Amino acid sequence: MDEKRNDALKVIQSLGADNEARQLWKKLCGYHRRSLAETAMYRFKRSFGGDFRSRKLAYQQAELYAKSLAMNKTTKLGMPQRALGANLGIVLNRRAIRSFT
């Protein structure tokens, strides 16, 4: 783990070692996508809890689908008009839910 961190720091140093260098490094290595995904999951779990109320898998899938729709709706409502195309909410469709089974 320390080796990966050291390598990342070397790359940041080579890019200029300032805030812009860190932002560029995040985009180059895809770190920003990970951060967005972690933030989305944090929001989801804070809103709905980390577990299911249903016991059966089919009902859990339906519960996940309903929660995802609700999260997407609230995310869309909270976005400024100019950023509606950049919705970072959780997007789940029926095909994705079937892949869990």
C-alpha positions in Angstrom: 0.0 0.0 0.0 2.8 2.4 0.9 4.4 1.6 -2.5 1.3 2.7 -4.4 1.0 5.9 -2.3 4.7 6.7 -2.9 4.3 6.1 -6.7 1.3 8.4 -6.7 3.2 11.1 -4.8 6.0 10.8 -7.3 3.6 11.4 -10.2 2.1 14.3 -8.4 5.5 15.8 -7.8 6.4 15.4 -11.5 3.1 17.2 -12.4 4.0 20.2 -10.3 3.2 19.3 -6.7 0.4 21.8 -6.3 -3.4 21.6 -6.1 -3.7 21.5 -9.8 -1.3 18.7 -10.0 -3.4 16.6 -7.6 -6.5 17.3 -9.6 -4.8 16.3 -12.8 -3.5 13.1 -11.1 -7.0 12.2 -9.9 -8.3 12.6 -13.5 -5.4 10.6 -15.0 -5.8 7.6 -12.7 -9.6 7.7 -12.4 -9.6 8.5 -8.7 -12.4 11.0 -9.1 -14.7 8.3 -10.4 -14.0 6.2 -7.3 -14.6 9.2 -5.1 -17.9 9.9 -6.8 -19.0 6.3 -6.4 -18.0 6.2 -2.7 -19.9 9.5 -2.1 -23.0 8.1 -3.9 -22.9 4.9 -1.7 -22.4 7.0 1.4 -25.5 9.1 0.6 -27.5 6.0 -0.3 -26.7 4.2 3.0 -27.2 7.3 5.1 -30.6 7.8 3.5 -31.9 4.2 3.6 -29.6 2.3 5.9 -27.1 -0.4 5.0 -29.4 -3.4 5.1 -32.7 -4.7 3.6 -36.0 -5.0 5.4 -37.1 -7.8 3.1 -35.9 -11.4 3.5 -36.5 -12.9 0.1 -34.1 -12.1 -2.7 -36.9 -11.0 -5.1 -38.2 -8.6 -2.6 -34.7 -7.3 -1.8 -34.3 -6.6 -5.5 -37.6 -4.7 -5.6 -36.6 -2.8 -2.5 -33.3 -1.8 -4.0 -35.0 -0.7 -7.2 -37.5 1.4 -5.3 -34.7 3.0 -3.1 -32.7 3.7 -6.2 -35.6 5.4 -7.9 -36.2 7.5 -4.8 -32.5 8.5 -4.6 -32.3 9.4 -8.3 -35.5 11.6 -7.9 -34.1 13.4 -4.9 -30.7 13.9 -6.5 -32.3 15.3 -9.7 -34.5 17.6 -7.6 -31.4 19.0 -5.8 -29.3 19.6 -8.9 -29.1 23.1 -10.4 -30.8 23.4 -13.8 -27.5 23.6 -15.7 -26.2 20.3 -14.2 -29.2 18.0 -14.8 -27.2 16.1 -17.5 -24.4 15.5 -14.9 -26.6 13.6 -12.5 -24.3 11.5 -10.2 -27.1 9.6 -8.5 -27.4 5.8 -8.5 -28.8 4.6 -11.8 -30.3 1.1 -11.7 -32.5 -0.5 -14.3 -34.4 -3.8 -14.3 -31.6 -5.5 -16.3 -29.0 -4.5 -13.7 -31.2 -5.9 -10.9 -31.6 -9.2 -12.7 -27.8 -9.5 -12.9 -27.7 -9.7 -9.1 -29.5 -13.0 -9.2 
